[in-house]
Amino acid sequence: MPGPARLFRAQPRVDPRRKPKVLRRAKSEAKRETILQAAITVIAKEGVHGATTRKIAAEAGINLATLHYQFESKETILLSVLGHLTAHYRQELDMAFSKPEPLRDRIDHLLTFIWSEVQRAPEEQLTLYDLTLYALTTPGSEWMGKKKYEELLLLYRDALASSTEITTGSLDIDLDSLANFVFTGFVGTVLQWLATANTPRARQQIQNLIVAAQRMYL
């Protein structure tokens, strides 16, 4: 049986200068968040083709080596931006629509809420559109555009699916068709608004879309 001295020597020494893994991981995640936010800003200003890793690093306030330590290529950043925005939107929708409500109200509240989010951060929408155009015009990247639209459409569908009639099964409708109807109509309205900055017209068009969806599916 080892004596006290041997037991004492067996204890690992801890370097007080060494940061815990949890802290290092948190700092790394914060750094990635900063880079992705910078990428959104640069893409909105310069477009995808003009958004170099050097410009993104400058916007993030870091050196290029630090950026490449977190993301190995520009393409990795672009894909991560899509995932970052989708995850953010899902979190916002989950918080806003945590309780069931009638589908008629859900259609209204969903589009009204998303419109307010679009107005709050229009640069995110510009980034999403630029990423789509990049995907469609870059050979081998077509899947990125499809992935973006499928994930965003799913957000609409999931928000509608948590309405009272759908969760209780009291209403039999084509939920996929409803989600696609409001999603594509909303996307077109947002694109027009970004191009014209005509907020009253966009607001009226969204209200028209809400009424049309309610009449067609309820």
Buried (B, 14 or more C-beta within 10 A) or exposed (E): EEEEEEEEEEEEEEEEEEEEEEEEEEEEEEBBEBBBBBBBBBBBBBBBEEBEBEBBBBBBEBEEEBBBEBBEEBEEBBBBBBEBBBEBBBEBBEEBBEEBBEBBEBBBBBBEBBBEBBBEBBBBBBBBBBBBEBBEEBEEBEEBBEBBBEBBBBBBBBBBBBBBBBEEEEBEBEBEEBBBBBBBBBBEBBEBBBEEEEEEEBBEBBBEBBEBBBEEBE
